[in-house]
């Protein structure tokens, strides 16, 4: 088995129950702060003071959790200006309160200020000429032949074009003729993520004019451009350089140090939503006649990125979810009044999924449990709807899978193989029987009303029990079960620690049948008085019957649960008594103190064409 490096945080920090009240991601931050990274230092002499003080960050590492949150760690360096400051224009758009930290490698940082600055940018772009005067300007100095409206024909050189350039708003200029050019110019520069659309003022230099000067052999001729019927130029230039000026009010983070003119390396880490990983498994079973029952388990991580671009970045994926109490509260340093998380920006239709308190949800980890668990608290889905059992698991340890460097841009998805391993397994057939008793029907003898029992299920399931013999845990994820080239089922593989075992349901066994019936043994009226009410004691016997039509023996486990107190069970059935459970009854009228909840279990090997018929004697109290 090829395994990634394992790191259990408790090996380095003696913190019991790290997934509890300790902010585990801050422990990660401390660990990453111990790592030293070397970045090439560009020559300060070749930079302007403004550029030298601009902090260019590189994403050093991303730690991804299953609940749609991640810890992003970046590093960069810059030279402090005359005020001892360096600044960052790429302000994170979503950071959780208390998780945004900046740590210098050396030197003392006095403070960090988040604010807004106005930046003016100019850029040149060759755009198509849509007017005659623009074609003349683009071919200034070239020889041409001009056909005028009065059929006059002139040869000469375009000496000068009498034009002026006027900055006009892009949204109002050059329409309708220049609309294609405006759309092209708008596509050249996208609005930065840290700049609101209302704070951008873009203007393009519009060319206007009516005349040009043509130098001929007789002299210079002033010609209206509107009089040109045909213009002939060898190698005619049909595009013209245009200037667009953009004024933007952008976010800026300023880091102030004590000394000016010093190169300072800074590490920035913040916890944010928008990036999640989903574990998925493929369980390949051997052929039915295989001598050894070993299943091949392949795990992959499906990554969903709605946060920010990751370019050639090491990615760590974590089993388990840290406790972050203020994960729905934005840091003041992102300069937002309300949390603008990546999901809301990229997929507004899913924003309602993020309005719940994102507390940790519990997984059902019982080996025999395969019914759908109760809905957990909904977590942010990073662009995809997920069942709650795949989003969080507070009962798991924080275990890290280290992935190699990887590029994943915002909006992209990826599937990365994690490992392939062998695991011994065995087939187990389970029949979980639960009955609900209608209390209103437990009337005294002679009423003509019998006591019906509602059977919750009458299906025997084939499950596979897998043993984790490796050194890494299996985290909860969707599992596709295959045998040969045939898919058998898709189910949920629950969290399994090393040396532990889990069960995965495969299918209902159609050739193993079960049934149950009850009979009353005794009815004793006024057997109990409780809280001013009289109760009858009713004794019954339940008979379960299960038959196998398979060609070979099968391991069978039966679980029988009901409302009442089990007195004895045949065939070595193990009785477990528990307090009253409401889901054992329909319309219960009595006191919860007078009735138990009982579970009886049998485990056996059922031979082919044989029937197993255990019985249970029990009693319960009914008010009358």
VEXNU-753878 format. One record per residue (C-alpha): residue in one letter; x, y, z. Coordinates in steps of 0.02 Angstrom, whole numbers, padded with zeros to 5 digits, always signed. Each point is the difference from the previous one (the first is absolute). Layout:
AXYZ;...
This chain:
X+00000+00000+00000;X+00066+00169-00050;X-00036+00117+00144;X+00021+00188+00020;X+00091+00067+00151;X-00103-00008+00158;X-00005+00136+00128;X-00107-00006+00155;X+00000+00169+00086;X-00002-00079+00173;X+00169-00078-00035;X+00073+00175+00003;X-00117+00087+00121;X-00063-00082+00159;X-00177+00064-00017;X-00134-00126+00048;X-00158+00004-00104;X+00069+00121-00129;X-00161-00004-00100;X-00094+00070+00149;X+00021+00178+00063;X+00176+00027-00068;X+00006+00097-00164;X+00097-00134-00091;X+00034+00105-00154;X+00101+00121+00107;X+00108-00149+00047;X+00024-00029-00186;X+00047+00182-00017;X+00134-00017+00134;X+00069-00155-00085;X+00007+00084-00168;X+00081+00151+00077;X+00145-00114+00047;X+00030-00043-00182;X+00126+00110-00087;X-00022+00044-00183;X+00130+00084-00110;X-00061+00122-00130;X+00112+00080-00131;X+00030+00182+00039;X-00017+00115-00149;X+00123+00142-00017;X-00068+00152+00090;X+00097+00117-00114;X-00106-00054-00149;X-00162+00040+00092;X-00089+00161+00034;X-00031+00038+00184;X-00186-00034-00027;X+00033-00169-00082;X+00135-00047+00124;X-00120+00026+00145;X-00137-00105-00082;X-00011-00171+00078;X-00013-00138-00131;X-00068-00154+00085;X+00020-00181-00052;X-00118-00131+00070;X+00113-00115+00098;X-00125-00128+00063;X-00187-00031+00008;X-00081-00109+00133;X-00173-00059-00051;X-00137-00065+00114;X-00155-00100-00045;X-00124+00132+00059;X+00042+00125-00138;X+00132+00101+00093;X+00186+00012-00026;X+00155+00080+00075;X+00103+00095-00129;X+00182+00041+00037;X+00095+00125-00108;X+00175+00075+00003;X+00080+00147-00085;X+00129+00136+00023;X+00016+00185-00036;X+00109+00151+00047;X-00072+00120+00127;X-00023+00178-00065;X+00055+00161+00086;X-00141-00022+00127;X+00054-00179+00036;X-00153-00071-00090;X-00035-00138-00123;X-00171-00028-00073;X-00110-00134-00078;X-00134+00036-00130;X-00068-00178-00010;X-00105+00007+00158;X-00091-00165+00038;X-00185+00018-00035;X-00055-00125+00134;X+00095-00032+00161;X-00073-00060+00165;X+00007+00111+00153;X+00157-00030+00102;X+00085-00109-00132;X+00091+00134-00101;X+00181+00007+00057;X+00156+00080-00073;X+00169-00052+00070;X+00169+00072-00055;X+00149-00114-00015;X+00109+00134+00079;X-00020+00176+00063;X-00139+00072+00105;X-00167+00037-00080;X-00085+00148+00082;X-00172-00027-00071;X-00112-00041-00147;X-00127+00120-00077;X-00141-00044-00121;X-00070+00140-00107;X-00040+00065-00173;X+00113+00088-00126;X-00033+00076-00171;X+00108-00067-00140;X+00009+00066-00179;X+00053-00120-00136;X+00031+00030-00185;X+00015-00130-00136;X+00019+00004-00188;X-00099-00114-00115;X-00009-00011-00189;X-00184+00012-00045;X-00083-00009-00171;X-00021+00164-00095;X-00186+00033-00021;X+00008+00176-00075;X+00092+00070-00152;X+00092+00126+00107;X+00067-00143+00106;X+00064-00094-00154;X+00090+00158-00057;X+00079+00021+00171;X+00055-00182+00003;X+00087+00022-00170;X+00083+00166+00036;X+00155+00027-00111;X-00050-00129-00132;X-00030+00031-00185;X-00180-00014-00057;X-00124+00036-00139;X-00159+00092+00047;X-00163-00005-00101;X-00114+00143+00048;X-00187+00017-00021;X+00019+00120-00148;X+00100-00136-00091;X+00163+00092+00031;X+00150-00114+00025;X+00152+00051+00102;X+00166-00087+00035;X+00112+00044+00144;X+00058-00034+00176;X-00110+00014+00155;X+00093+00145+00081;X-00106+00029+00154;X-00170-00043+00070;X-00087+00137+00095;X-00075-00092+00149;X-00015+00013+00187;X-00021-00135+00132;X-00131+00020+00133;X-00021-00120+00147;X-00181-00058+00007;X-00081-00131+00111;X+00010-00172-00077;X-00182-00033+00038;X-00057+00151-00102;X+00128+00018-00138;X+00019-00064-00176;X-00173-00065-00020;X-00068-00077-00101;X+00146-00014-00121;X+00134-00036+00129;X-00103-00117+00108;X+00102-00154-00056;X+00161+00091+00047;X-00068+00049+00169;X-00049-00178+00036;X+00173-00057-00049;X+00083+00131+00107;X-00108-00049+00147;X+00053-00181-00021;X+00184+00047+00004;X-00006+00054+00181;X-00111-00084+00128;X-00049+00090+00158;X+00113-00057+00144;X-00081-00102+00138;X+00043+00132+00130;X-00080+00142-00101;X-00187+00031+00001;X-00083+00034-00166;X-00066+00169+00063;X+00177+00062+00036;X+00067-00023-00178;X+00003+00147-00122;X+00061-00055-00172;X+00023+00124-00141;X+00061-00026-00178;X+00085+00134-00106;X-00123+00031-00143;X+00073+00068-00163;X-00096+00143-00081;X+00042+00109-00152;X-00062+00054-00173;X+00152+00043-00109;X+00171-00064-00050;X+00146+00069-00101;X+00056-00091-00158;X+00173+00050-00066;X-00002-00004-00192;X+00124+00058-00134;X-00097+00165-00015;X+00000+00027+00190;X-00093-00045+00159;X-00189-00023-00020;X-00123+00012+00143;X-00136-00129-00031;X-00158-00038+00101;X+00000-00182+00048;X-00186-00008-00037;X+00036+00038-00185;X+00102-00158-00025;X-00089-00128-00107;X+00147-00121-00017;X+00170-00009+00085;X+00141-00107-00070;X+00154-00036+00110;X+00128-00137-00024;X+00006-00112+00155;X-00140+00099+00081;X-00001+00002+00190;X-00177-00026+00064;X+00029+00007+00188;X+00042+00148+00109;X+00081+00004+00171;X-00124+00065+00128;X+00027+00045+00181;X-00118-00054+00138;X+00015+00080+00171;X-00074-00089+00149;X-00017+00075+00172;X-00035-00128+00133;X-00035+00011+00184;X+00078-00160+00064;X+00033-00085+00165;X+00174+00006+00072;X+00084-00080+00149;X+00147+00098+00068;X+00129-00078+00116;X+00104+00123+00099;X+00175-00040+00064;X+00121+00099+00105;X+00138+00017-00132;X-00013+00072-00178;X+00096-00071-00147;X+00007-00177+00067;X-00055-00158-00090;X-00128-00091+00104;X-00072-00173-00029;X-00177-00024+00061;X-00108-00153+00025;X-00189+00025-00009;X-00127-00133+00050;X-00188+00007+00005;X-00147-00119+00017;X-00135+00019-00132;X-00145-00091-00085;X-00011-00055-00180;X+00117-00149-00014;X-00048-00177+00050;X+00049-00179-00030;X-00112-00151-00013;X+00068-00176+00029;X-00064-00133-00118;X+00042-00185+00000;X-00003-00145-00122;X-00011-00170+00085;X+00047-00142-00117;X-00054-00171+00062;X+00082-00159-00065;X-00097-00129-00096;X-00119-00106+00102;X+00110-00155-00014;X+00160+00090+00052;X+00101-00094+00131;X+00040+00155+00102;X-00125+00136+00040;X+00101+00159-00025;X-00082+00158-00063;X+00096+00134-00094;X-00046+00173+00065;X+00047+00153-00103;X-00027+00174+00071;X+00000+00164-00094;X-00027+00180+00054;X-00122+00102-00102;X+00045+00184+00019;X-00123+00143-00029;X+00078+00173-00011;X-00112+00153+00012;X+00127+00101+00100;X+00151+00061-00100;X+00126-00059-00128;X+00128-00127+00060;X+00153-00010-00113;X+00130-00136+00030;X-00049-00008+00183;X+00024-00141+00127;X-00170-00053+00065;X-00034-00089+00163;X-00170-00082+00026;X-00057-00034+00177;X-00107-00137+00075;X-00105+00082+00135;X-00067+00176+00024;X+00067+00131+00120;X-00113+00097+00116;X-00011+00181-00059;X-00133+00092+00097;X+00003+00159-00105;X+00012-00078-00172;X-00153+00098-00060;X+00072+00167+00058;X+00115+00094-00121;X+00163+00075+00055;X-00004+00191+00002;X+00159-00004-00105;X-00096-00056-00156;X-00093+00168+00006;X-00174-00074-00016;X-00157+00039+00096;X-00063-00178-00022;X+00087-00160-00046;X+00029-00012-00188;X+00057-00178-00011;X+00058-00081-00160;X-00158-00101-00020;X-00109+00155-00002;X+00111+00081-00131;X+00012-00152-00113;X-00170-00081+00027;X-00131+00117+00076;X-00136-00130-00025;X+00082-00103+00137;X+00021+00140+00126;X-00148-00057+00107;X+00097-00157+00043;X+00126+00105+00094;X-00118+00088+00120;X+00000-00132+00134;X+00118-00006+00146;X+00141-00107-00066;X+00030-00103+00156;X+00081-00170-00014;X-00116-00141-00046;X+00014-00174+00071;X+00021-00153-00104;X-00080-00165+00042;X+00150-00113+00027;X-00085-00160+00058;X+00054-00149-00101;X-00173-00073-00022;X-00084+00167-00040;X-00045+00025-00181;X-00164+00096+00006;X+00006+00183-00046;X+00055+00103+00150;X-00093+00151+00063;X+00034+00156-00104;X+00153+00091+00059;X+00021+00187+00000;X+00016+00056-00181;X+00174+00055-00051;X+00054+00114-00141;X+00006-00106-00155;X+00129+00091-00107;X-00107-00011-00154;X-00077-00173+00024;X-00140-00075+00105;X+00064-00133+00119;X-00088-00114+00123;X+00040+00051+00179;X+00092-00161+00040;X+00136+00051-00123;X+00034+00173+00070;X+00070-00014+00177;X+00056-00122+00132;X+00043+00074+00169;X+00035-00172+00074;X+00149-00029-00113;X+00182+00042+00032;X+00084+00135-00104;X+00099-00110-00118;X+00091+00076-00149;X+00027-00069-00175;X+00141+00095-00086;X-00029+00023-00186;X+00132+00055-00126;X+00001+00173-00080;X-00156+00027-00101;X-00084+00138-00100;X-00187+00029+00020;X-00079+00164-00052;X-00156+00074+00075;X-00152-00087-00073;X+00095-00159-00044;X-00023-00176+00070;X+00130-00137+00017;X+00012-00182+00052;X+00167-00054+00074;X+00042-00183+00042;X+00054-00016+00182;X+00041-00183+00025;X-00045-00178-00041;X+00004-00135+00133;X-00055-00179+00034;X-00121-00040+00140;X-00067-00168+00060;X-00188-00011+00001;X-00139-00121+00039;X-00183-00011-00046;X-00127+00030+00137;X-00188-00018-00019;X-00099+00111+00118;X-00184+00009+00041;X-00047+00151+00104;X-00177-00019+00065;X-00087+00143+00088;X-00182+00000+00049;X-00110+00145+00053;X-00144-00036+00116;X-00164+00095-00008;X-00040+00037+00181;X-00182+00039-00036;X-00023-00181-00054;X+00061-00074+00163;X-00172+00002+00077;X-00056-00124+00135;X-00055-00173-00049;X-00176-00011-00070;X+00004+00164-00093;X+00016-00087-00167;X+00154+00102-00043;X+00162-00092-00035;X+00174+00071+00021;X+00075+00036-00171;X+00185+00014-00026;X+00073+00101-00142;X+00157-00080-00071;X+00126+00132-00056;X+00093-00114-00121;X-00005-00179-00057;X+00157+00001-00107;X+00160-00097+00027;X+00149+00100-00061;X+00166-00062-00064;X+00140+00108+00070;X+00189-00010-00015;X+00105+00025+00155;X+00167+00079-00043;X+00150+00003+00117;X+00122+00145-00011;X+00170-00083+00015;X+00096+00154-00058;X+00074+00146+00095;X-00121+00132-00067;X-00184+00024+00047;X-00140-00011-00125;X-00103+00158+00005;X-00186+00000-00035;X-00040+00004-00185;X-00105-00070-00141;X+00056-00175-00051;X-00033-00088-00166;X+00005-00189+00023;X+00054-00101-00152;X+00027-00184-00035;X+00088-00034-00162;X-00075+00127-00119;X-00170-00004+00085;X-00054+00140+00118;X-00086-00073+00153;X-00045+00154+00101;X+00045+00175+00055;X-00007+00035+00185;X+00085+00093+00140;X+00167-00057+00069;X+00010+00069+00177;X+00153+00061+00092;X+00112-00146+00047;X+00159+00018+00101;X+00151-00111-00031;X-00030-00178+00063;X-00186+00038+00007;X-00142-00072-00104;X-00152+00071-00087;X-00149-00070-00092;X-00064+00056-00169;X-00172-00057-00059;X-00003-00081-00171;X-00176-00057-00042;X-00157-00085+00065;X+00023-00189-00001;X-00147-00064-00102;X+00036-00183+00042;X-00002+00027+00189;X-00175+00032+00067;X-00058+00056+00172;X-00168+00016+00086;X-00068+00030+00175;X-00162-00028+00096;X-00057+00024+00180;X-00123-00088+00116;X-00068+00052+00169;X+00043-00113+00146;X-00081+00086+00148;X-00094+00161+00044;X-00006+00060+00181;X-00114+00148+00032;X+00039+00130+00133;X+00175-00071+00017;X+00076+00172+00031;X-00057+00170+00063;X+00110+00145-00047;X-00032+00186+00019;X-00185-00033+00032;X-00023-00109-00155;X-00028-00187-00009;X+00100-00109-00119;X-00026-00175-00066;X+00150-00115-00016;X-00003-00087-00169;X+00119-00145-00035;X+00034-00048-00180;X+00113-00115-00099;X+00082+00055-00163;X+00056-00131-00125;X+00125+00047-00133;X+00030-00110-00149;X+00139+00015-00128;X+00038-00124-00140;X+00150-00009-00114;X-00017-00065-00178;X+00185+00024-00039;X+00116-00142-00049;X+00126+00033+00139;X-00007+00047+00184;X-00015+00185+00039;X+00048+00100+00155;X-00163+00076+00063;X-00030+00134+00132;X-00174+00042+00061;X-00046+00153+00102;X-00177+00009+00071;X-00057+00159+00088;X-00169+00037+00079;X-00087+00094+00139;X-00012-00104+00159;X+00110-00104+00113;X+00076-00160-00071;X-00009-00144+00124;X+00088-00139-00094;X+00064-00038-00174;X+00028-00170-00079;X+00153-00060-00097;X+00123+00102+00102;X-00074+00170-00042;X+00086+00142+00094;X-00121+00121+00084;X+00039+00185+00022;X-00120+00108+00102;X-00013+00187-00023;X-00118+00137+00062;X-00161+00042-00090;X+00021+00056-00182;X-00135+00100-00084;X+00031-00077-00172;X-00055-00170+00069;X-00180+00061+00015;X-00143+00080-00093;X-00116+00115+00100;X+00073-00052+00168;X-00116+00052+00143;X+00089-00062+00154;X+00148+00052+00105;X+00172-00026-00074;X+00060-00067+00166;X-00097-00163-00010;X+00068-00071-00164;X+00173-00044-00061;X+00073-00014-00174;X+00076-00170-00035;X+00121-00062-00132;X+00039-00184-00029;X+00144-00056-00113;X+00048-00167-00076;X+00157-00044-00100;X+00014-00167-00089;X+00047-00092-00159;X-00158-00045-00094;X+00015-00159-00102;X-00073-00015-00176;X-00188-00037-00009;X-00012+00017+00189;X-00116+00106+00106;X+00048+00090+00160;X-00149+00031+00114;X+00042+00088+00164;X-00129+00061+00124;X-00006+00141+00128;X-00115+00009+00151;X-00032+00177+00062;X-00128+00109+00086;X-00056+00181-00005;X-00123+00108+00097;X-00152+00080-00080;X-00109+00130+00085;X-00184-00040+00017;
